[in-house]
Amino acid sequence: MTIAIEPTAAATIVPLQGQINSANAAAIEAQVLALVDGGTRNLILDFAGLDYISSAGLRMVLVVAKRLKQESGLLVLCGMQPHVREVFDISGFLAILNVEPTRNEALARF
């Protein structure tokens, strides 16, 4: 998966498309953590184009959220398709992560 980065005045937006699974989660994690290492503190993962996320993808999101918290930053997720949202709900992640329905609502968090 190629990650497109969309910087805005409030936050860096990373739209994700396709699937996040055990085959690509580590590479995505490395790319997103490189943004944090480069100074990004306000990050939005836009899941509008994401069709599937596995437990490896959930772990990637958790690692990014933890790293941003350590750096006094904030991660907001947005645009979840119903079946992706269900995975986050069942895992209990909706209770511990910042999730907004739309990109605009996610940007308003910063």
KAKA-V911180 format. One line per field, one symbol per residue. ss: DSSP state (A for helix, B for strand, O for the rest). phi: phi as a letter, one per 30 degrees, with the letter a starting at -180 (. if undefined). burial: 1 if it has 9 or more other C-alpha atoms within 8 Angstrom, else 0. A space follows every 10 residues. Layout:
# KAKA-V911180
ss: ???
phi: ???
burial: ???
This chain:
# KAKA-V911180
ss: OOOBBBBOOO OBBBBBBBBB OOOOAAAAAA AAAAAAAOOO OBBBBBBBBB BBBOAAAAAA AAAAAAAAAA OOOBBBBBOO OAAAAAAAAA AOAAAOOBBB OOAAAAAOOO
phi: .ccccbdbdc accbdcbibc bddbdddded ddddddddjd ccbccccecd cabcddddde dddddddddd cicbcbcbid deddeddddd didddccdbb dbdddddddc
burial: 0010000000 1111111101 1101110110 1110110001 1111111111 1111011101 1011101110 0011111111 1001101110 0011001011 1010111000
